[in-house]
Amino acid sequence: MTLYDISLPLSPQTPVWPGDAPILLEQTEAMAHGAEYNLTRLAMSVHAGTHVDAPHHFLNDGRTVETLPLEVLTGACYVAQLPDDVEEITAEVLTRTPLPAGVERLLFGTRNSRYWAQGVQTFQPDFVAISADGARWLVERGIKLVGIDYLSVAPYHDSVPTHRILLQAGVVVLEGINLTQVPRGFYDLYCLPLKLVGSDGAPARAILVERR
């Protein structure tokens, strides 16, 4: 069985969305300083690292992260590895990309994954994302979960339309995955966001298991 951990490591060096507070890992008790145990405090945006967006993130509609269906967050998925010359995932790009019929969970590998492979620690605003017409294309074809290998499924300078199209349709959005080592093909996805009551998103551990 081949297993791929597609989650990003979380540390103060992990890039975050501009304006978000950096990830804080603070050791509040240390055995090296005489304490009986080690204890660490974590402070971060729920949209840092590998995370899931709930509809409430852009729709303010009360559909928060603990209501997301686990049956969508786990199950068969397809990884599409797009060429490096793809600057934006538009409807035209999707139309010419060979995608199997009936796919409900779709993860996009792009040149974004190189940032993670190279350990880039600064936010990259020119990341590859899904355009509004690309989002409509996915909704019309029954996609239930879409993942992207950077911190947002939508372009940096126009983030609202893509998010609203997907989230209004109930599509689960998985952001901040690393598909550097993952070949194109079918996998079983296991994505479990933290059960944060009332939150617009949550960090997640996501893995892929190769289907045989």
C-alpha positions, 0 to 999 in steps of 0.5 A, a space after each residue: 500500500 502506497 500512502 502519500 501525506 499531502 498535508 503541509 508541515 505547520 511551523 512559524 516558517 509556514 507561509 500564511 495569507 497576507 494579513 493573517 497572523 503567523 503560526 505561533 508554537 510556544 512552549 509554555 512548559 519545558 522539562 529542560 527548565 525544570 517542569 514535570 512535562 512539556 506543553 505547547 500553545 498553538 495560535 493560528 488562522 484556521 486557514 493556515 497550512 492544509 485546511 478546509 473552507 466551510 461555506 460560512 467563510 464567504 457566504 455568512 450563512 451558518 454552514 460552518 465547518 463541523 457540518 461538512 459531511 465526512 462522506 465527502 471528505 473521504 473516498 475515491 478521488 482523482 489527482 490531475 497533474 496540470 502542465 507548468 504552463 497553466 497559469 489559471 485553471 479556467 473552463 477552457 483548461 478543464 475542457 482539454 484536461 483528460 478527466 475520468 467520467 464520474 469523478 466527485 473528488 478532484 485534486 489539482 497538482 500544479 507548479 504551485 507544489 514546487 513552492 512546497 518542495 523547495 521550502 519557500 517560506 514567503 507567500 507567493 501571490 502568483 499561484 495557480 488557482 481556479 477562475 470563476 468560469 472554471 468553478 462553474 465548470 466543476 459545479 456543473 459536472 457534479 464535483 463535490 470536493 476540489 483541492 488545490 496545492 496552494 493556500 487558496 482555490 481562487 486567484 489572489 487578486 479576485 478571491 470572492 467569485 470562485 469561492 462563492 460559486 463553489 461554496 454556494 453549490 456545497 462543494 467542499 474546498 480543500 486548500 494548501 495540499 502538497 502534491 509534489 510526489 503524487 502521480 496522476 491517478 485515482 486514490 482514496 482520500 482521507 481528509 479530516 478537518 478539526 471539528 471546530 464548532 461555528 468556524 468558517 474553516 479548519 486545519 486538516 490532515 489529509 492523506 492519499 492511499 493509492 488504489 490497486 
